[in-house]
Amino acid sequence: MQVHKFYKISFLFIVVLFLASCSVAKFVPDNEYYLKGVKINSDQKGYDATSLKPYIRQSPNSKWFSLFKIPLGVYSLSGRDTTKFINRTFRRIGEKPVIFDSTLAKIAVKDLETAMQNAGYLRATADFITLKKGKKLSVIYQLHPQKPYYIGTVKYDIQDENIKHILHFDGQQNLKDGLKSGSMFTIQLLDQERSRITKVLLDSGFYRFHKDFIVFEADSSQNNKINLVVKLSKYRITSNSPETNHPRYYVSKIHFSTNDGSKIHIRPTILHDNTAIKEGEPFSASDLQKTYNNFARLQSIKYTNISFTELPDTSLLDCEIQLSHRKPSTISFQPEGTNTAGDFGAAGLLTYQNRNLFRGSEVLSLQLRGAYEAITGLEGYKDQNYQEYSAEAKLLFPRFVAPFLSDAFRRQNGATSEFSISYNLQNRPEFHRRVFSNTFRYRWTDAQHPLSYRLDLLDLNYIYMPWISDTFKHDYLDNVGNINAILRYNYENLLIMKLGFGISYNNGKQAIIANIETAGNLLNGLAHAFSFPKNDSQQFTLFNTAFAEYVKGDFDYTQLIKFDSNNSLALHAGVGIAYPYGNSSVLPFEKRYFAGGANSVRGWSVRELGPGSFKGTNGSIDFINQTGDMKLNLNVEYRTKLFWKFNGAAFIDAGNIWTLRNYEDQPGGQFLLNEFYKQIAVSYGLGLRLNFDYFILRLDMGMKAVNPAYTTKEDHYAFLYPDFSRDFTLHFAVGLPF
């Protein structure tokens, strides 16, 4: 299908649905109106009226991409006869027109007034007007905030001497970190102060304290100021009981048990390290939550229940921590189907897992994988099949495994230590490849912020090429007229020993990921110190194998802007740069960047874009040639809810990869300040997502817009001269692109 025909059909489809959405009168009862639109305005300059939209009880029908009421259009295509399948289908996948309800509008006015008053605009009022045209109606909510109120004087009336000391009461009616004069008077600020005081006391042994013991007395004065008295009442068991000081509780004994009365299979030291609650210390709600969090991290524990019992006539608490164990060992088999460039095959994964290896909730995972693929289209090779076998052993400790760490530090960090070792055997018609890997890694999180960290203390990879076919050698490695430095480097034995650090931040609206790694520094120092031998390329070798030396850094940023519950805009930027030096003139293939694919510039298939203006010329080795030392990814994606579990997206992607050095086999691929901006590829497209909450199936349809591999106007500016067969790329993936 020609692209212009595709656009025409799509446009015609949208027009039909738009016209259908305009004819909703048949679904609107007599003397009622279809809610066409809702606006919210303020008569006070600078007041953010849009922030109060959530208090409006009725919203117009949803729009795709905030523009088209397609769900309403689909519903409007249905007839009145609901016995017909087609009518029921249109109504089920469409959206019924919203009928204006004046009662809900009046309730919304009251809610808006309350919201403004709670925000410090104590004299605020609101109203609404309606604009009617035929059977359609628009509502305009008008806000009248008036002048805001501020906190004048603040006094604290604390009747419990013990609590005065805990809260750092200075005796002059002031409280450290408390409410301050001059702050805007809001209900939220008062609630925050109640919550703050309550948290301090619950973490200081006051087991029975709650927010209701704190009340506010407010007295308005001139100049829109509110004088406050914060009263903290004494303790009463019931409303008829006499007042006493608030009891301060201490933890007496901690007992561990299981839900079924069986033996606890966790070592006592592990129970102690993960229990933030301490005997002899005041009760702390925060320590209680930390203990829940710590035990939830242990793979051998299914769930935890913590209860406290007051000892009669004392201020002591006995604590019981009840644990429920998971099944200690599992074994599973997972079959897979593979399809690499049209070559079909099968694979199987056998996994054994022990969740409590040393009775410390250590997880041992053993994996065996085998794969077979029938390769077609190769000539001059004896064996036409691909075989892969791999074995991996991984041991995960739910804590820092390192000397010189205090018990307090171990308890405060949700850390894991990971040891892994693996061996991978690949037999292809062109070559045989063996990869041995060994990793020692730490991961930990920040309990106070949405931050997580990763430290690769040792990441060792040994790549061994025991056999390369004569045909492959002749065509690509030994042919004097076709010597490819990048290709040859990646078909030689290689040792990579790296150190890496990564940090990630995610608060639901913003996500930041930064990584840095370096390889070969230690080996290079040893090589110079002990005069390691060199190979024919003048590289230092260890056990007759050259080692890689490079530094690499990546930074990824995503910002999510929500317009409403159905529409959002995702902005993404990713940059990365890697520099080979010392013992390396080329980056290892596994460390090089590539462009194109489901998570990059989606107008290109994976590894088909770049570097720079380079255009692949040999399909057999372009997967090597179309890689680079640096990358740039810029993405804008508008996301919208369609119907049922289907979501849609419209996106624009830009980016490319480049090399830092000028390689003869990648003409136009080097990054140059006066050229790189001309080599930024651009694509656009639409996406369809099936959202099952726990995972998302994604189908993205990308079109090339600017193609840096061509210089002719028709090919370079593809968006001006679209060719569906040349420019269209389809991607299927799991999860969102960023």
Secondary structure, 3 states (H helix, E strand, C coil): CCHHHHHHHHHHHHHHHHHHHHCCHHHCCCCCCEEEEEEEEECCCCCCHHHHHHHCCCCCCCCECCCECHHHHHHHCCCCCCCCHHHHHHHHHCCCCCECCHHHHHHHHHHHHHHHHHCCCCCCEEEEEEEEECCEEEEEEEEECCCCCEEEEEEEEECCHHHHHHCCECCCCCECCCCCCCCECCHHHHHHHHHHHHHHHHCCCCCCCCHHHEEEEEEEECCCEEEEEEEECCECCCCCCCCECCCCCEEEEEEEEECCCCCCCCCHHHHHHHCCCCCCCECCHHHHHHHHHHHHHCCCEEEEEEEEEECCCCCEEEEEEEEEECCCEEEEEEEEEEEECCEEEEEEEEEEEECCCCCCCCEEEEEEEEEEEECCCCCCCCCCEEEEEEEEEEEEECCCCCCCCCHHHHHHCCCEEEEEEEEEEEECCCEEEEEEEEEEEEEEEECCCCEEEEEEEEEEEEEEEEEECHHHHHHHHCCHHHCCHHHHHCCCCEEEEEEEEEEEEECCCEEEEEEEEEECHHHHHHHHHHCCCECCCCCEEECCEEECCEEEEEEEEEEEEECCCCEEEEEEEEEEEEEECCCCCCCCHHHCECECCCCCCCCCCCCCECCCCCCCCCCCCHHHHCCECEEEEEEEEEEEEEECCEEEEEEEEEEEEEECCCCCCCCCCECCCCCHHHHCEEEEEEEEEEECCCCEEEEEEEEEEECCCCCCHHHHCCCCCCCHHHHEEEEEEECCCC
